[in-house]
Amino acid sequence: MTSALPHQFDRRAAHYEAHAPVQREMAAWLAEWLPAKIESPALELGAGTGLFTRQLVGRTHRLIATDVSPRMVEIGKSNVPQADWFVADASNPPTAAPYRWIFSSSLAQWLPDPLATFRAWHQASAPGARMLGGWFILGTLREFFDVCPEATPFVWRNAREWTDVLRRAGWHPVREEQIEMQRFHPDTASVLREVHNAGAVVPRRLGIAKLRGALRNFDGTHRTERGVPGTFVFLRVEAVRS
């Protein structure tokens, strides 16, 4: 992950869960695929403040939860003390023991090099290990990014592209599913503020004047009686280590 990510998530760690309703809903949806018992040791990457960690700790004897943000780890440790918490980059997971399960929720879209990261997870896992992850994919906030593509903070991929990356990294997807949900806000600025408060930032290459102009134009063309729409598309995948 980029060097800027720990700082941006650190700054918003205390308010993350209050501004992450979509991430919370998607963590619950991802948890539907959890087994009753999880073989240990298990590893969660990008655990944040513990939204998904809460779903894991009662199912395994040992869960290692990590995040690149020290402040997120501090809060996560307070929220879910049953897990062993460490500061770690998702692309360089702790390798104390080969993991039987690797988990992540709302993380992979941030990875600058998903192939290298998934390969690192492969190397850190035991033969026959499983990976269960869910993340936002192409189509998320498409209403705004279609008219202002410069605002996107990373490269968006569709489900097929993501599963192809997993296969190239040595993971065999055994099931996958995507869900689409739409939320309404008073205006486009409110949509981006929610995303921003959850830790995301609009790239600096997009000037303030251009961003404000795009927001005004978008509000004028997309506002409905319910407000301004924001679509989120989330992919969940379970894969086996090849």
C-alpha positions in Angstrom: 0.0 0.0 0.0 1.1 3.5 -0.5 3.1 5.4 2.1 0.3 7.9 2.4 -2.3 5.4 3.5 -1.2 4.9 7.1 -1.3 8.7 7.7 -4.7 9.2 6.1 -6.3 6.3 8.0 -4.5 7.4 11.2 -6.1 10.8 11.0 -9.6 9.4 10.7 -9.3 6.3 12.9 -11.3 7.7 15.8 -14.3 8.4 13.5 -13.9 5.6 11.0 -16.7 3.4 12.2 -19.2 6.3 12.4 -18.5 7.1 8.7 -18.3 3.5 7.4 -21.8 2.2 7.1 -21.2 0.7 3.7 -18.1 -1.1 5.0 -20.0 -2.4 8.0 -22.8 -3.8 5.8 -20.3 -5.4 3.4 -18.4 -7.0 6.4 -21.7 -8.6 7.5 -22.4 -9.8 4.0 -18.9 -11.3 3.7 -19.3 -13.0 7.0 -22.1 -15.1 5.6 -19.5 -17.2 4.0 -17.5 -17.9 7.2 -17.3 -21.5 8.4 -18.5 -22.2 11.9 -14.9 -23.2 12.9 -11.8 -21.5 11.4 -8.6 -23.5 11.5 -5.8 -21.6 13.2 -3.6 -19.7 12.9 -5.7 -17.3 10.9 -4.7 -13.9 9.6 -6.7 -10.8 8.9 -5.1 -8.0 6.8 -6.4 -4.5 6.7 -8.4 -5.2 9.8 -8.9 -1.5 10.6 -10.9 -0.9 13.8 -12.2 -4.5 13.8 -15.5 -4.3 11.8 -14.8 -7.8 10.3 -12.6 -9.0 13.1 -15.6 -9.2 15.4 -17.0 -11.9 13.1 -13.8 -14.0 13.3 -12.6 -14.1 16.8 -15.3 -16.5 18.1 -14.6 -19.1 15.4 -10.9 -19.7 15.8 -8.3 -20.4 18.6 -5.8 -17.8 17.2 -6.5 -14.8 15.0 -3.7 -12.4 14.1 -5.3 -9.0 13.0 -3.2 -6.5 11.2 -3.4 -3.0 9.7 -1.0 -0.6 8.2 -2.3 2.2 10.4 -0.9 2.3 14.0 -3.9 4.2 15.2 -6.4 1.8 13.6 -4.5 -1.1 15.3 -4.7 0.7 18.7 -8.5 1.1 18.4 -8.9 -2.4 17.0 -7.1 -3.9 19.9 -9.5 -2.0 22.2 -12.6 -3.1 20.3 -11.6 -6.7 19.8 -9.0 -7.7 22.4 -9.4 -11.4 21.7 -7.3 -11.1 18.6 -3.5 -10.6 18.5 -3.0 -7.2 16.9 0.1 -6.0 14.9 0.9 -3.1 12.6 1.7 -4.6 9.2 1.4 -3.7 5.6 -0.9 -6.0 3.7 1.8 -6.7 1.1 4.2 -7.9 3.8 2.2 -10.0 6.2 3.7 -11.4 9.4 5.2 -14.8 8.7 5.4 -16.3 12.2 3.5 -19.4 11.1 1.9 -20.7 7.9 -1.7 -19.5 8.0 -4.6 -21.8 7.4 -7.0 -18.9 6.6 -6.4 -15.4 5.3 -9.1 -12.7 5.5 -9.6 -9.2 4.3 -12.6 -6.9 4.0 -12.7 -3.6 2.1 -9.0 -3.8 1.6 -7.9 -5.1 -1.8 -9.2 -2.1 -3.9 -6.4 -0.1 -2.2 -3.6 -2.4 -3.2 -1.1 -0.7 -5.6 0.1 -4.1 -6.8 -2.6 -6.8 -6.1 -0.6 -9.5 -7.9 2.5 -9.1 -5.7 0.3 -8.8 -2.6 -1.7 -11.9 -3.3 1.6 -13.8 -4.0 2.9 -12.6 -0.6 -0.3 -14.0 1.0 0.3 -17.3 -0.9 3.8 -17.5 0.5 2.6 -16.9 4.0 -0.1 -19.6 3.9 0.0 -23.3 4.4 -0.7 -25.8 1.6 -4.4 -26.1 1.1 -5.0 -22.8 2.9 -8.1 -20.7 2.1 -8.5 -17.0 1.5 -11.8 -15.2 2.0 -11.9 -11.6 1.0 -14.3 -8.9 -0.1 -13.6 -5.5 -1.7 -15.1 -2.8 -3.8 -14.9 -3.2 -7.6 -15.6 -1.4 -10.8 -19.0 0.3 -10.7 -18.5 1.8 -7.3 -19.5 5.4 -7.3 -19.8 5.2 -11.0 -22.3 8.0 -11.2 -19.6 10.5 -10.2 -16.5 8.8 -11.6 -18.1 8.6 -15.1 -18.2 12.4 -15.2 -15.0 13.1 -13.2 -12.6 10.1 -13.7 -9.7 12.2 -12.3 -11.3 11.9 -8.9 -10.8 8.1 -8.5 -8.0 7.3 -6.0 -6.9 4.0 -7.7 -7.4 1.7 -10.7 -10.8 0.0 -10.6 -11.1 -3.6 -11.7 -14.1 -5.8 -12.5 -14.8 -9.2 -11.0 -13.2 -11.1 -13.9 -10.0 -9.1 -13.7 -9.8 -9.6 -9.9 -10.2 -13.4 -10.1 -7.6 -13.5 -12.9 -5.2 -11.7 -10.6 -5.9 -14.3 -7.9 -5.2 -17.2 -10.2 -2.0 -15.7 -11.4 -0.9 -15.3 -7.7 -1.6 -19.0 -7.0 -5.1 -18.9 -5.6 -8.0 -20.9 -7.1 -11.3 -19.2 -6.6 -14.0 -21.7 -5.5 -16.9 -19.3 -5.3 -17.4 -15.6 -6.0 -20.4 -13.3 -5.9 -21.0 -9.6 -6.2 -23.6 -7.3 -4.8 -24.7 -3.8 -5.7 -26.3 -1.3 -3.4 -27.3 2.3 -3.8 -27.2 5.0 -1.1 -28.7 8.5 -1.4 -27.1 11.7 0.0 -28.2 15.3 0.1 -25.6 16.2 -2.5 -22.5 14.8 -4.1 -20.2 16.5 -1.6 -21.9 14.5 1.1 -21.1 11.2 -0.8 -17.5 12.1 -1.1 -17.3 13.3 2.5 -18.5 10.0 3.7 -15.9 8.2 1.6 -13.3 10.7 2.7 -14.1 10.3 6.4 -13.8 6.6 6.1 -10.2 7.1 5.1 -10.3 7.7 1.3 -8.9 10.8 -0.3 -9.4 12.4 -3.7 -6.0 12.5 -5.6 -4.1 15.8 -5.5 -4.0 15.9 -9.3 -7.6 17.0 -9.2 -7.6 20.7 -8.3 -10.1 22.1 -5.9 -11.7 24.4 -8.5 -12.2 21.5 -10.9 -13.6 19.2 -8.2 -16.1 21.9 -7.1 -17.2 22.4 -10.6 -17.7 18.7 -11.1 -19.7 18.5 -7.9 -22.0 21.3 -9.0 -22.5 19.7 -12.5 -23.2 16.3 -11.0 -25.7 17.6 -8.5 -27.5 19.4 -11.3 -27.9 16.4 -13.5 -28.2 13.5 -11.0 -30.3 14.8 -8.1 -33.5 12.9 -7.5 -36.4 13.2 -5.0 -34.4 10.9 -2.7 -31.2 12.8 -3.1 -27.9 12.2 -5.0 -27.3 8.5 -5.7 -24.0 6.7 -5.0 -23.6 3.1 -6.1 -21.3 0.6 -4.4 -20.4 -2.7 -5.9 -18.7 -5.3 -3.7 -17.1 -8.6 -4.6 -16.7 -11.5 -2.2 -14.4 -14.4 -3.1 -13.3 -17.6 -1.4 -10.2 -19.2 -2.9 -7.9 -22.1 -2.2 -4.1 -22.0 -2.2 -3.0 -23.8 -5.4 
